[in-house]
Amino acid sequence: MSNNLEKFEKLIGADLFRSLQNGDVIDIVQLNAVIALLIKLNLTFTLNFNEATNQNVAAAQLNITLSPNMTLTLLLPFARGPVLPLVARIEL
């Protein structure tokens, strides 16, 4: 597990993740960069997409598994505005 936590520290330290933590919107190029980084770090993840509606902007939900008991869930909007949360669970 400590190996995944070390990978997680590298991931969170990346400039792209710092901008996401500041609430910035994401575009497809940035999302592809996140996916490439997760693959490079060999971290297990799932990605779901929620389409835009009249009330909510399009968003991706990224679940990163850090250990069997710990999952980080990020909701990444593609535009500014309300986001419909996908089913999310954080296990600790």
PyMOL Python script that loads the backbone (N, CA, C, O; Angstrom):
from pymol import cmd

cmd.read_pdbstr("""\
ATOM      1  N   MET A   1       0.808  -1.191   0.000  1.00  0.00           N
ATOM      2  CA  MET A   1       0.000   0.000   0.000  1.00  0.00           C
ATOM      3  C   MET A   1       0.854   1.259   0.000  1.00  0.00           C
ATOM      4  O   MET A   1       0.474   2.249  -0.625  1.00  0.00           O
ATOM      5  N   SER A   2       1.974   1.253   0.668  1.00  0.00           N
ATOM      6  CA  SER A   2       2.803   2.449   0.719  1.00  0.00           C
ATOM      7  C   SER A   2       3.286   2.833  -0.669  1.00  0.00           C
ATOM      8  O   SER A   2       3.494   4.014  -0.949  1.00  0.00           O
ATOM      9  N   ASN A   3       3.470   1.836  -1.552  1.00  0.00           N
ATOM     10  CA  ASN A   3       3.873   2.126  -2.915  1.00  0.00           C
ATOM     11  C   ASN A   3       2.805   2.953  -3.620  1.00  0.00           C
ATOM     12  O   ASN A   3       3.131   3.915  -4.316  1.00  0.00           O
ATOM     13  N   ASN A   4       1.536   2.594  -3.451  1.00  0.00           N
ATOM     14  CA  ASN A   4       0.453   3.370  -4.044  1.00  0.00           C
ATOM     15  C   ASN A   4       0.357   4.753  -3.429  1.00  0.00           C
ATOM     16  O   ASN A   4       0.028   5.714  -4.125  1.00  0.00           O
ATOM     17  N   LEU A   5       0.637   4.876  -2.144  1.00  0.00           N
ATOM     18  CA  LEU A   5       0.604   6.192  -1.512  1.00  0.00           C
ATOM     19  C   LEU A   5       1.721   7.074  -2.044  1.00  0.00           C
ATOM     20  O   LEU A   5       1.531   8.280  -2.203  1.00  0.00           O
ATOM     21  N   GLU A   6       2.883   6.494  -2.321  1.00  0.00           N
ATOM     22  CA  GLU A   6       3.967   7.256  -2.938  1.00  0.00           C
ATOM     23  C   GLU A   6       3.563   7.716  -4.334  1.00  0.00           C
ATOM     24  O   GLU A   6       3.842   8.850  -4.723  1.00  0.00           O
ATOM     25  N   LYS A   7       2.909   6.840  -5.085  1.00  0.00           N
ATOM     26  CA  LYS A   7       2.421   7.206  -6.414  1.00  0.00           C
ATOM     27  C   LYS A   7       1.384   8.316  -6.304  1.00  0.00           C
ATOM     28  O   LYS A   7       1.362   9.244  -7.112  1.00  0.00           O
ATOM     29  N   PHE A   8       0.526   8.209  -5.291  1.00  0.00           N
ATOM     30  CA  PHE A   8      -0.502   9.216  -5.072  1.00  0.00           C
ATOM     31  C   PHE A   8       0.122  10.581  -4.789  1.00  0.00           C
ATOM     32  O   PHE A   8      -0.368  11.598  -5.281  1.00  0.00           O
ATOM     33  N   GLU A   9       1.192  10.613  -4.003  1.00  0.00           N
ATOM     34  CA  GLU A   9       1.871  11.869  -3.715  1.00  0.00           C
ATOM     35  C   GLU A   9       2.406  12.499  -4.992  1.00  0.00           C
ATOM     36  O   GLU A   9       2.330  13.716  -5.159  1.00  0.00           O
ATOM     37  N   LYS A  10       2.948  11.681  -5.902  1.00  0.00           N
ATOM     38  CA  LYS A  10       3.420  12.200  -7.185  1.00  0.00           C
ATOM     39  C   LYS A  10       2.260  12.744  -8.001  1.00  0.00           C
ATOM     40  O   LYS A  10       2.374  13.791  -8.639  1.00  0.00           O
ATOM     41  N   LEU A  11       1.160  12.038  -7.977  1.00  0.00           N
ATOM     42  CA  LEU A  11      -0.021  12.440  -8.736  1.00  0.00           C
ATOM     43  C   LEU A  11      -0.556  13.776  -8.242  1.00  0.00           C
ATOM     44  O   LEU A  11      -0.803  14.681  -9.040  1.00  0.00           O
ATOM     45  N   ILE A  12      -0.736  13.904  -6.941  1.00  0.00           N
ATOM     46  CA  ILE A  12      -1.284  15.128  -6.358  1.00  0.00           C
ATOM     47  C   ILE A  12      -0.323  16.300  -6.540  1.00  0.00           C
ATOM     48  O   ILE A  12      -0.759  17.448  -6.615  1.00  0.00           O
ATOM     49  N   GLY A  13       0.965  16.027  -6.612  1.00  0.00           N
ATOM     50  CA  GLY A  13       1.948  17.088  -6.803  1.00  0.00           C
ATOM     51  C   GLY A  13       2.003  17.617  -8.220  1.00  0.00           C
ATOM     52  O   GLY A  13       2.607  18.665  -8.452  1.00  0.00           O
ATOM     53  N   ALA A  14       1.398  16.937  -9.172  1.00  0.00           N
ATOM     54  CA  ALA A  14       1.416  17.376 -10.560  1.00  0.00           C
ATOM     55  C   ALA A  14       0.645  18.687 -10.707  1.00  0.00           C
ATOM     56  O   ALA A  14      -0.380  18.887 -10.055  1.00  0.00           O
ATOM     57  N   ASP A  15       1.142  19.573 -11.564  1.00  0.00           N
ATOM     58  CA  ASP A  15       0.509  20.878 -11.768  1.00  0.00           C
ATOM     59  C   ASP A  15      -0.959  20.754 -12.142  1.00  0.00           C
ATOM     60  O   ASP A  15      -1.788  21.540 -11.684  1.00  0.00           O
ATOM     61  N   LEU A  16      -1.280  19.778 -12.969  1.00  0.00           N
ATOM     62  CA  LEU A  16      -2.657  19.605 -13.416  1.00  0.00           C
ATOM     63  C   LEU A  16      -3.585  19.341 -12.237  1.00  0.00           C
ATOM     64  O   LEU A  16      -4.677  19.906 -12.176  1.00  0.00           O
ATOM     65  N   PHE A  17      -3.174  18.499 -11.311  1.00  0.00           N
ATOM     66  CA  PHE A  17      -4.018  18.201 -10.159  1.00  0.00           C
ATOM     67  C   PHE A  17      -4.118  19.395  -9.226  1.00  0.00           C
ATOM     68  O   PHE A  17      -5.153  19.598  -8.590  1.00  0.00           O
ATOM     69  N   ARG A  18      -3.069  20.180  -9.137  1.00  0.00           N
ATOM     70  CA  ARG A  18      -3.161  21.384  -8.295  1.00  0.00           C
ATOM     71  C   ARG A  18      -4.191  22.355  -8.861  1.00  0.00           C
ATOM     72  O   ARG A  18      -4.926  22.990  -8.105  1.00  0.00           O
ATOM     73  N   SER A  19      -4.250  22.477 -10.191  1.00  0.00           N
ATOM     74  CA  SER A  19      -5.249  23.374 -10.775  1.00  0.00           C
ATOM     75  C   SER A  19      -6.657  22.822 -10.571  1.00  0.00           C
ATOM     76  O   SER A  19      -7.601  23.592 -10.388  1.00  0.00           O
ATOM     77  N   LEU A  20      -6.810  21.492 -10.600  1.00  0.00           N
ATOM     78  CA  LEU A  20      -8.120  20.896 -10.373  1.00  0.00           C
ATOM     79  C   LEU A  20      -8.571  21.106  -8.934  1.00  0.00           C
ATOM     80  O   LEU A  20      -9.762  21.276  -8.674  1.00  0.00           O
ATOM     81  N   GLN A  21      -7.635  21.094  -8.007  1.00  0.00           N
ATOM     82  CA  GLN A  21      -7.977  21.313  -6.605  1.00  0.00           C
ATOM     83  C   GLN A  21      -8.471  22.734  -6.380  1.00  0.00           C
ATOM     84  O   GLN A  21      -9.198  22.994  -5.421  1.00  0.00           O
ATOM     85  N   ASN A  22      -8.083  23.651  -7.254  1.00  0.00           N
ATOM     86  CA  ASN A  22      -8.517  25.048  -7.135  1.00  0.00           C
ATOM     87  C   ASN A  22      -9.892  25.269  -7.753  1.00  0.00           C
ATOM     88  O   ASN A  22     -10.368  26.402  -7.814  1.00  0.00           O
ATOM     89  N   GLY A  23     -10.532  24.199  -8.212  1.00  0.00           N
ATOM     90  CA  GLY A  23     -11.877  24.308  -8.741  1.00  0.00           C
ATOM     91  C   GLY A  23     -11.961  24.693 -10.198  1.00  0.00           C
ATOM     92  O   GLY A  23     -13.035  25.050 -10.682  1.00  0.00           O
ATOM     93  N   ASP A  24     -10.836  24.627 -10.915  1.00  0.00           N
ATOM     94  CA  ASP A  24     -10.856  24.950 -12.332  1.00  0.00           C
ATOM     95  C   ASP A  24     -11.617  23.887 -13.107  1.00  0.00           C
ATOM     96  O   ASP A  24     -11.700  22.732 -12.689  1.00  0.00           O
ATOM     97  N   VAL A  25     -12.170  24.296 -14.243  1.00  0.00           N
ATOM     98  CA  VAL A  25     -12.825  23.325 -15.114  1.00  0.00           C
ATOM     99  C   VAL A  25     -11.745  22.571 -15.878  1.00  0.00           C
ATOM    100  O   VAL A  25     -10.600  23.015 -15.957  1.00  0.00           O
ATOM    101  N   ILE A  26     -12.119  21.444 -16.430  1.00  0.00           N
ATOM    102  CA  ILE A  26     -11.175  20.601 -17.141  1.00  0.00           C
ATOM    103  C   ILE A  26     -11.604  20.502 -18.597  1.00  0.00           C
ATOM    104  O   ILE A  26     -12.797  20.544 -18.896  1.00  0.00           O
ATOM    105  N   ASP A  27     -10.649  20.372 -19.497  1.00  0.00           N
ATOM    106  CA  ASP A  27     -10.999  20.111 -20.886  1.00  0.00           C
ATOM    107  C   ASP A  27     -10.515  18.708 -21.247  1.00  0.00           C
ATOM    108  O   ASP A  27      -9.835  18.055 -20.455  1.00  0.00           O
ATOM    109  N   ILE A  28     -10.864  18.257 -22.430  1.00  0.00           N
ATOM    110  CA  ILE A  28     -10.570  16.870 -22.810  1.00  0.00           C
ATOM    111  C   ILE A  28      -9.068  16.614 -22.867  1.00  0.00           C
ATOM    112  O   ILE A  28      -8.616  15.522 -22.524  1.00  0.00           O
ATOM    113  N   VAL A  29      -8.297  17.593 -23.292  1.00  0.00           N
ATOM    114  CA  VAL A  29      -6.839  17.416 -23.345  1.00  0.00           C
ATOM    115  C   VAL A  29      -6.295  17.185 -21.937  1.00  0.00           C
ATOM    116  O   VAL A  29      -5.449  16.314 -21.734  1.00  0.00           O
ATOM    117  N   GLN A  30      -6.773  17.955 -20.973  1.00  0.00           N
ATOM    118  CA  GLN A  30      -6.320  17.781 -19.585  1.00  0.00           C
ATOM    119  C   GLN A  30      -6.761  16.427 -19.038  1.00  0.00           C
ATOM    120  O   GLN A  30      -6.000  15.759 -18.338  1.00  0.00           O
ATOM    121  N   LEU A  31      -7.992  16.022 -19.357  1.00  0.00           N
ATOM    122  CA  LEU A  31      -8.473  14.727 -18.892  1.00  0.00           C
ATOM    123  C   LEU A  31      -7.621  13.604 -19.457  1.00  0.00           C
ATOM    124  O   LEU A  31      -7.289  12.657 -18.744  1.00  0.00           O
ATOM    125  N   ASN A  32      -7.266  13.701 -20.724  1.00  0.00           N
ATOM    126  CA  ASN A  32      -6.385  12.693 -21.326  1.00  0.00           C
ATOM    127  C   ASN A  32      -5.017  12.677 -20.640  1.00  0.00           C
ATOM    128  O   ASN A  32      -4.418  11.614 -20.475  1.00  0.00           O
ATOM    129  N   ALA A  33      -4.524  13.850 -20.243  1.00  0.00           N
ATOM    130  CA  ALA A  33      -3.246  13.910 -19.525  1.00  0.00           C
ATOM    131  C   ALA A  33      -3.353  13.238 -18.165  1.00  0.00           C
ATOM    132  O   ALA A  33      -2.427  12.548 -17.738  1.00  0.00           O
ATOM    133  N   VAL A  34      -4.472  13.435 -17.484  1.00  0.00           N
ATOM    134  CA  VAL A  34      -4.695  12.777 -16.189  1.00  0.00           C
ATOM    135  C   VAL A  34      -4.704  11.261 -16.375  1.00  0.00           C
ATOM    136  O   VAL A  34      -4.073  10.535 -15.607  1.00  0.00           O
ATOM    137  N   ILE A  35      -5.417  10.789 -17.392  1.00  0.00           N
ATOM    138  CA  ILE A  35      -5.484   9.349 -17.656  1.00  0.00           C
ATOM    139  C   ILE A  35      -4.096   8.799 -17.959  1.00  0.00           C
ATOM    140  O   ILE A  35      -3.722   7.738 -17.457  1.00  0.00           O
ATOM    141  N   ALA A  36      -3.331   9.518 -18.780  1.00  0.00           N
ATOM    142  CA  ALA A  36      -1.970   9.071 -19.106  1.00  0.00           C
ATOM    143  C   ALA A  36      -1.095   9.002 -17.859  1.00  0.00           C
ATOM    144  O   ALA A  36      -0.305   8.070 -17.705  1.00  0.00           O
ATOM    145  N   LEU A  37      -1.232   9.980 -16.973  1.00  0.00           N
ATOM    146  CA  LEU A  37      -0.451   9.985 -15.732  1.00  0.00           C
ATOM    147  C   LEU A  37      -0.839   8.819 -14.831  1.00  0.00           C
ATOM    148  O   LEU A  37       0.029   8.172 -14.245  1.00  0.00           O
ATOM    149  N   LEU A  38      -2.128   8.549 -14.718  1.00  0.00           N
ATOM    150  CA  LEU A  38      -2.580   7.413 -13.906  1.00  0.00           C
ATOM    151  C   LEU A  38      -2.048   6.092 -14.456  1.00  0.00           C
ATOM    152  O   LEU A  38      -1.637   5.216 -13.695  1.00  0.00           O
ATOM    153  N   ILE A  39      -2.058   5.954 -15.765  1.00  0.00           N
ATOM    154  CA  ILE A  39      -1.534   4.729 -16.378  1.00  0.00           C
ATOM    155  C   ILE A  39      -0.030   4.634 -16.143  1.00  0.00           C
ATOM    156  O   ILE A  39       0.483   3.565 -15.813  1.00  0.00           O
ATOM    157  N   LYS A  40       0.678   5.750 -16.314  1.00  0.00           N
ATOM    158  CA  LYS A  40       2.129   5.757 -16.096  1.00  0.00           C
ATOM    159  C   LYS A  40       2.469   5.366 -14.657  1.00  0.00           C
ATOM    160  O   LYS A  40       3.445   4.655 -14.417  1.00  0.00           O
ATOM    161  N   LEU A  41       1.659   5.832 -13.702  1.00  0.00           N
ATOM    162  CA  LEU A  41       1.890   5.512 -12.294  1.00  0.00           C
ATOM    163  C   LEU A  41       1.342   4.132 -11.918  1.00  0.00           C
ATOM    164  O   LEU A  41       1.539   3.659 -10.799  1.00  0.00           O
ATOM    165  N   ASN A  42       0.653   3.497 -12.865  1.00  0.00           N
ATOM    166  CA  ASN A  42       0.098   2.158 -12.654  1.00  0.00           C
ATOM    167  C   ASN A  42      -0.902   2.138 -11.493  1.00  0.00           C
ATOM    168  O   ASN A  42      -0.898   1.232 -10.660  1.00  0.00           O
ATOM    169  N   LEU A  43      -1.757   3.166 -11.465  1.00  0.00           N
ATOM    170  CA  LEU A  43      -2.799   3.246 -10.442  1.00  0.00           C
ATOM    171  C   LEU A  43      -4.131   2.813 -11.051  1.00  0.00           C
ATOM    172  O   LEU A  43      -4.450   3.180 -12.182  1.00  0.00           O
ATOM    173  N   THR A  44      -4.897   2.040 -10.307  1.00  0.00           N
ATOM    174  CA  THR A  44      -6.206   1.591 -10.758  1.00  0.00           C
ATOM    175  C   THR A  44      -7.185   2.755 -10.672  1.00  0.00           C
ATOM    176  O   THR A  44      -7.213   3.481  -9.679  1.00  0.00           O
ATOM    177  N   PHE A  45      -7.998   2.928 -11.733  1.00  0.00           N
ATOM    178  CA  PHE A  45      -8.985   4.003 -11.736  1.00  0.00           C
ATOM    179  C   PHE A  45     -10.179   3.620 -12.600  1.00  0.00           C
ATOM    180  O   PHE A  45     -10.092   2.744 -13.460  1.00  0.00           O
ATOM    181  N   THR A  46     -11.292   4.295 -12.351  1.00  0.00           N
ATOM    182  CA  THR A  46     -12.458   4.211 -13.226  1.00  0.00           C
ATOM    183  C   THR A  46     -12.861   5.633 -13.575  1.00  0.00           C
ATOM    184  O   THR A  46     -12.647   6.567 -12.803  1.00  0.00           O
ATOM    185  N   LEU A  47     -13.448   5.776 -14.754  1.00  0.00           N
ATOM    186  CA  LEU A  47     -13.870   7.087 -15.227  1.00  0.00           C
ATOM    187  C   LEU A  47     -15.300   6.977 -15.739  1.00  0.00           C
ATOM    188  O   LEU A  47     -15.608   6.111 -16.559  1.00  0.00           O
ATOM    189  N   ASN A  48     -16.166   7.852 -15.256  1.00  0.00           N
ATOM    190  CA  ASN A  48     -17.552   7.914 -15.711  1.00  0.00           C
ATOM    191  C   ASN A  48     -17.814   9.304 -16.253  1.00  0.00           C
ATOM    192  O   ASN A  48     -17.235  10.284 -15.784  1.00  0.00           O
ATOM    193  N   PHE A  49     -18.691   9.386 -17.248  1.00  0.00           N
ATOM    194  CA  PHE A  49     -19.047  10.666 -17.850  1.00  0.00           C
ATOM    195  C   PHE A  49     -20.527  10.924 -17.665  1.00  0.00           C
ATOM    196  O   PHE A  49     -21.356  10.044 -17.896  1.00  0.00           O
ATOM    197  N   ASN A  50     -20.858  12.151 -17.242  1.00  0.00           N
ATOM    198  CA  ASN A  50     -22.245  12.573 -17.076  1.00  0.00           C
ATOM    199  C   ASN A  50     -22.501  13.690 -18.081  1.00  0.00           C
ATOM    200  O   ASN A  50     -21.865  14.742 -18.020  1.00  0.00           O
ATOM    201  N   GLU A  51     -23.429  13.461 -19.006  1.00  0.00           N
ATOM    202  CA  GLU A  51     -23.707  14.429 -20.074  1.00  0.00           C
ATOM    203  C   GLU A  51     -24.313  15.723 -19.539  1.00  0.00           C
ATOM    204  O   GLU A  51     -24.886  15.756 -18.450  1.00  0.00           O
ATOM    205  N   ALA A  52     -24.173  16.783 -20.326  1.00  0.00           N
ATOM    206  CA  ALA A  52     -24.762  18.071 -19.970  1.00  0.00           C
ATOM    207  C   ALA A  52     -26.275  18.008 -20.149  1.00  0.00           C
ATOM    208  O   ALA A  52     -26.783  17.359 -21.063  1.00  0.00           O
ATOM    209  N   THR A  53     -26.975  18.693 -19.264  1.00  0.00           N
ATOM    210  CA  THR A  53     -28.432  18.819 -19.357  1.00  0.00           C
ATOM    211  C   THR A  53     -28.766  20.306 -19.254  1.00  0.00           C
ATOM    212  O   THR A  53     -27.868  21.143 -19.172  1.00  0.00           O
ATOM    213  N   ASN A  54     -30.052  20.628 -19.258  1.00  0.00           N
ATOM    214  CA  ASN A  54     -30.455  22.022 -19.098  1.00  0.00           C
ATOM    215  C   ASN A  54     -30.075  22.571 -17.722  1.00  0.00           C
ATOM    216  O   ASN A  54     -29.880  23.776 -17.565  1.00  0.00           O
ATOM    217  N   GLN A  55     -29.970  21.687 -16.727  1.00  0.00           N
ATOM    218  CA  GLN A  55     -29.675  22.134 -15.367  1.00  0.00           C
ATOM    219  C   GLN A  55     -28.215  21.944 -14.956  1.00  0.00           C
ATOM    220  O   GLN A  55     -27.754  22.615 -14.032  1.00  0.00           O
ATOM    221  N   ASN A  56     -27.480  21.053 -15.610  1.00  0.00           N
ATOM    222  CA  ASN A  56     -26.124  20.717 -15.162  1.00  0.00           C
ATOM    223  C   ASN A  56     -25.146  20.702 -16.323  1.00  0.00           C
ATOM    224  O   ASN A  56     -25.516  20.402 -17.458  1.00  0.00           O
ATOM    225  N   VAL A  57     -23.897  21.027 -16.031  1.00  0.00           N
ATOM    226  CA  VAL A  57     -22.847  20.964 -17.047  1.00  0.00           C
ATOM    227  C   VAL A  57     -22.325  19.533 -17.140  1.00  0.00           C
ATOM    228  O   VAL A  57     -22.509  18.731 -16.224  1.00  0.00           O
ATOM    229  N   ALA A  58     -21.680  19.229 -18.246  1.00  0.00           N
ATOM    230  CA  ALA A  58     -21.062  17.918 -18.408  1.00  0.00           C
ATOM    231  C   ALA A  58     -19.910  17.785 -17.413  1.00  0.00           C
ATOM    232  O   ALA A  58     -19.207  18.753 -17.123  1.00  0.00           O
ATOM    233  N   ALA A  59     -19.731  16.574 -16.899  1.00  0.00           N
ATOM    234  CA  ALA A  59     -18.673  16.341 -15.920  1.00  0.00           C
ATOM    235  C   ALA A  59     -18.193  14.897 -16.008  1.00  0.00           C
ATOM    236  O   ALA A  59     -18.918  14.007 -16.452  1.00  0.00           O
ATOM    237  N   ALA A  60     -16.967  14.693 -15.577  1.00  0.00           N
ATOM    238  CA  ALA A  60     -16.411  13.354 -15.465  1.00  0.00           C
ATOM    239  C   ALA A  60     -16.202  13.067 -13.988  1.00  0.00           C
ATOM    240  O   ALA A  60     -15.829  13.951 -13.217  1.00  0.00           O
ATOM    241  N   GLN A  61     -16.443  11.833 -13.608  1.00  0.00           N
ATOM    242  CA  GLN A  61     -16.147  11.402 -12.244  1.00  0.00           C
ATOM    243  C   GLN A  61     -15.002  10.413 -12.326  1.00  0.00           C
ATOM    244  O   GLN A  61     -15.105   9.388 -13.000  1.00  0.00           O
ATOM    245  N   LEU A  62     -13.921  10.717 -11.647  1.00  0.00           N
ATOM    246  CA  LEU A  62     -12.720   9.887 -11.653  1.00  0.00           C
ATOM    247  C   LEU A  62     -12.552   9.273 -10.272  1.00  0.00           C
ATOM    248  O   LEU A  62     -12.459   9.987  -9.273  1.00  0.00           O
ATOM    249  N   ASN A  63     -12.514   7.945 -10.220  1.00  0.00           N
ATOM    250  CA  ASN A  63     -12.295   7.212  -8.969  1.00  0.00           C
ATOM    251  C   ASN A  63     -10.926   6.567  -9.037  1.00  0.00           C
ATOM    252  O   ASN A  63     -10.671   5.739  -9.912  1.00  0.00           O
ATOM    253  N   ILE A  64     -10.046   6.937  -8.127  1.00  0.00           N
ATOM    254  CA  ILE A  64      -8.683   6.407  -8.090  1.00  0.00           C
ATOM    255  C   ILE A  64      -8.551   5.523  -6.861  1.00  0.00           C
ATOM    256  O   ILE A  64      -8.753   5.982  -5.736  1.00  0.00           O
ATOM    257  N   THR A  65      -8.215   4.260  -7.073  1.00  0.00           N
ATOM    258  CA  THR A  65      -8.072   3.312  -5.978  1.00  0.00           C
ATOM    259  C   THR A  65      -6.647   3.375  -5.446  1.00  0.00           C
ATOM    260  O   THR A  65      -5.689   3.096  -6.167  1.00  0.00           O
ATOM    261  N   LEU A  66      -6.521   3.743  -4.180  1.00  0.00           N
ATOM    262  CA  LEU A  66      -5.211   3.841  -3.542  1.00  0.00           C
ATOM    263  C   LEU A  66      -4.879   2.592  -2.739  1.00  0.00           C
ATOM    264  O   LEU A  66      -3.710   2.244  -2.572  1.00  0.00           O
ATOM    265  N   SER A  67      -5.895   1.932  -2.254  1.00  0.00           N
ATOM    266  CA  SER A  67      -5.726   0.677  -1.523  1.00  0.00           C
ATOM    267  C   SER A  67      -7.078  -0.018  -1.586  1.00  0.00           C
ATOM    268  O   SER A  67      -8.055   0.580  -2.038  1.00  0.00           O
ATOM    269  N   PRO A  68      -7.155  -1.265  -1.144  1.00  0.00           N
ATOM    270  CA  PRO A  68      -8.466  -1.926  -1.154  1.00  0.00           C
ATOM    271  C   PRO A  68      -9.516  -1.186  -0.331  1.00  0.00           C
ATOM    272  O   PRO A  68     -10.713  -1.362  -0.563  1.00  0.00           O
ATOM    273  N   ASN A  69      -9.095  -0.370   0.617  1.00  0.00           N
ATOM    274  CA  ASN A  69     -10.034   0.333   1.492  1.00  0.00           C
ATOM    275  C   ASN A  69     -10.071   1.839   1.282  1.00  0.00           C
ATOM    276  O   ASN A  69     -10.756   2.543   2.025  1.00  0.00           O
ATOM    277  N   MET A  70      -9.344   2.357   0.276  1.00  0.00           N
ATOM    278  CA  MET A  70      -9.275   3.801   0.096  1.00  0.00           C
ATOM    279  C   MET A  70      -9.397   4.162  -1.383  1.00  0.00           C
ATOM    280  O   MET A  70      -8.597   3.732  -2.214  1.00  0.00           O
ATOM    281  N   THR A  71     -10.422   4.965  -1.690  1.00  0.00           N
ATOM    282  CA  THR A  71     -10.653   5.429  -3.051  1.00  0.00           C
ATOM    283  C   THR A  71     -10.813   6.940  -3.036  1.00  0.00           C
ATOM    284  O   THR A  71     -11.565   7.483  -2.227  1.00  0.00           O
ATOM    285  N   LEU A  72     -10.111   7.611  -3.922  1.00  0.00           N
ATOM    286  CA  LEU A  72     -10.240   9.057  -4.077  1.00  0.00           C
ATOM    287  C   LEU A  72     -11.199   9.310  -5.235  1.00  0.00           C
ATOM    288  O   LEU A  72     -11.007   8.774  -6.326  1.00  0.00           O
ATOM    289  N   THR A  73     -12.231  10.122  -5.008  1.00  0.00           N
ATOM    290  CA  THR A  73     -13.210  10.445  -6.039  1.00  0.00           C
ATOM    291  C   THR A  73     -13.119  11.922  -6.368  1.00  0.00           C
ATOM    292  O   THR A  73     -13.209  12.776  -5.486  1.00  0.00           O
ATOM    293  N   LEU A  74     -12.938  12.216  -7.660  1.00  0.00           N
ATOM    294  CA  LEU A  74     -12.877  13.594  -8.128  1.00  0.00           C
ATOM    295  C   LEU A  74     -14.009  13.830  -9.114  1.00  0.00           C
ATOM    296  O   LEU A  74     -14.228  13.019 -10.013  1.00  0.00           O
ATOM    297  N   LEU A  75     -14.728  14.930  -8.953  1.00  0.00           N
ATOM    298  CA  LEU A  75     -15.763  15.325  -9.891  1.00  0.00           C
ATOM    299  C   LEU A  75     -15.180  16.468 -10.718  1.00  0.00           C
ATOM    300  O   LEU A  75     -14.864  17.527 -10.177  1.00  0.00           O
ATOM    301  N   LEU A  76     -15.038  16.258 -12.016  1.00  0.00           N
ATOM    302  CA  LEU A  76     -14.337  17.194 -12.895  1.00  0.00           C
ATOM    303  C   LEU A  76     -15.306  17.802 -13.907  1.00  0.00           C
ATOM    304  O   LEU A  76     -15.663  17.143 -14.883  1.00  0.00           O
ATOM    305  N   PRO A  77     -15.739  19.052 -13.694  1.00  0.00           N
ATOM    306  CA  PRO A  77     -16.668  19.680 -14.632  1.00  0.00           C
ATOM    307  C   PRO A  77     -15.944  20.166 -15.890  1.00  0.00           C
ATOM    308  O   PRO A  77     -14.779  20.562 -15.837  1.00  0.00           O
ATOM    309  N   PHE A  78     -16.653  20.129 -17.020  1.00  0.00           N
ATOM    310  CA  PHE A  78     -16.101  20.605 -18.285  1.00  0.00           C
ATOM    311  C   PHE A  78     -16.469  22.064 -18.558  1.00  0.00           C
ATOM    312  O   PHE A  78     -16.019  22.635 -19.552  1.00  0.00           O
ATOM    313  N   ALA A  79     -17.277  22.671 -17.697  1.00  0.00           N
ATOM    314  CA  ALA A  79     -17.655  24.080 -17.821  1.00  0.00           C
ATOM    315  C   ALA A  79     -18.065  24.582 -16.443  1.00  0.00           C
ATOM    316  O   ALA A  79     -18.287  23.793 -15.525  1.00  0.00           O
ATOM    317  N   ARG A  80     -18.161  25.883 -16.309  1.00  0.00           N
ATOM    318  CA  ARG A  80     -18.607  26.449 -15.040  1.00  0.00           C
ATOM    319  C   ARG A  80     -20.122  26.319 -14.935  1.00  0.00           C
ATOM    320  O   ARG A  80     -20.840  26.527 -15.913  1.00  0.00           O
ATOM    321  N   GLY A  81     -20.594  25.979 -13.762  1.00  0.00           N
ATOM    322  CA  GLY A  81     -22.027  25.851 -13.544  1.00  0.00           C
ATOM    323  C   GLY A  81     -22.317  24.680 -12.638  1.00  0.00           C
ATOM    324  O   GLY A  81     -21.395  24.026 -12.151  1.00  0.00           O
ATOM    325  N   PRO A  82     -23.591  24.406 -12.403  1.00  0.00           N
ATOM    326  CA  PRO A  82     -23.953  23.307 -11.512  1.00  0.00           C
ATOM    327  C   PRO A  82     -23.591  21.959 -12.111  1.00  0.00           C
ATOM    328  O   PRO A  82     -23.704  21.742 -13.318  1.00  0.00           O
ATOM    329  N   VAL A  83     -23.154  21.064 -11.246  1.00  0.00           N
ATOM    330  CA  VAL A  83     -22.764  19.719 -11.669  1.00  0.00           C
ATOM    331  C   VAL A  83     -23.634  18.719 -10.932  1.00  0.00           C
ATOM    332  O   VAL A  83     -23.797  18.794  -9.715  1.00  0.00           O
ATOM    333  N   LEU A  84     -24.188  17.784 -11.683  1.00  0.00           N
ATOM    334  CA  LEU A  84     -24.960  16.704 -11.080  1.00  0.00           C
ATOM    335  C   LEU A  84     -23.978  15.659 -10.588  1.00  0.00           C
ATOM    336  O   LEU A  84     -23.308  15.026 -11.404  1.00  0.00           O
ATOM    337  N   PRO A  85     -23.868  15.455  -9.273  1.00  0.00           N
ATOM    338  CA  PRO A  85     -22.930  14.454  -8.782  1.00  0.00           C
ATOM    339  C   PRO A  85     -23.346  13.058  -9.209  1.00  0.00           C
ATOM    340  O   PRO A  85     -24.517  12.691  -9.117  1.00  0.00           O
ATOM    341  N   LEU A  86     -22.393  12.299  -9.667  1.00  0.00           N
ATOM    342  CA  LEU A  86     -22.623  10.895  -9.954  1.00  0.00           C
ATOM    343  C   LEU A  86     -22.588  10.158  -8.630  1.00  0.00           C
ATOM    344  O   LEU A  86     -22.182  10.719  -7.612  1.00  0.00           O
ATOM    345  N   VAL A  87     -23.002   8.931  -8.637  1.00  0.00           N
ATOM    346  CA  VAL A  87     -22.962   8.143  -7.401  1.00  0.00           C
ATOM    347  C   VAL A  87     -21.504   8.041  -6.971  1.00  0.00           C
ATOM    348  O   VAL A  87     -20.666   7.530  -7.713  1.00  0.00           O
ATOM    349  N   ALA A  88     -21.213   8.517  -5.803  1.00  0.00           N
ATOM    350  CA  ALA A  88     -19.836   8.526  -5.318  1.00  0.00           C
ATOM    351  C   ALA A  88     -19.774   7.878  -3.957  1.00  0.00           C
ATOM    352  O   ALA A  88     -20.671   8.040  -3.131  1.00  0.00           O
ATOM    353  N   ARG A  89     -18.706   7.144  -3.736  1.00  0.00           N
ATOM    354  CA  ARG A  89     -18.487   6.603  -2.400  1.00  0.00           C
ATOM    355  C   ARG A  89     -17.008   6.670  -2.103  1.00  0.00           C
ATOM    356  O   ARG A  89     -16.168   6.369  -2.951  1.00  0.00           O
ATOM    357  N   ILE A  90     -16.713   7.060  -0.911  1.00  0.00           N
ATOM    358  CA  ILE A  90     -15.334   7.103  -0.465  1.00  0.00           C
ATOM    359  C   ILE A  90     -15.210   6.112   0.670  1.00  0.00           C
ATOM    360  O   ILE A  90     -15.913   6.208   1.676  1.00  0.00           O
ATOM    361  N   GLU A  91     -14.320   5.169   0.505  1.00  0.00           N
ATOM    362  CA  GLU A  91     -14.116   4.147   1.514  1.00  0.00           C
ATOM    363  C   GLU A  91     -12.794   4.391   2.202  1.00  0.00           C
ATOM    364  O   GLU A  91     -11.766   4.566   1.548  1.00  0.00           O
ATOM    365  N   LEU A  92     -12.820   4.401   3.488  1.00  0.00           N
ATOM    366  CA  LEU A  92     -11.584   4.574   4.265  1.00  0.00           C
ATOM    367  C   LEU A  92     -11.393   3.404   5.185  1.00  0.00           C
ATOM    368  O   LEU A  92     -10.411   3.355   5.926  1.00  0.00           O
TER     369      LEU A  92
END
""", "prot")
cmd.dss("prot")
cmd.show_as("cartoon", "prot")
cmd.util.cbc("prot")
cmd.orient("prot")
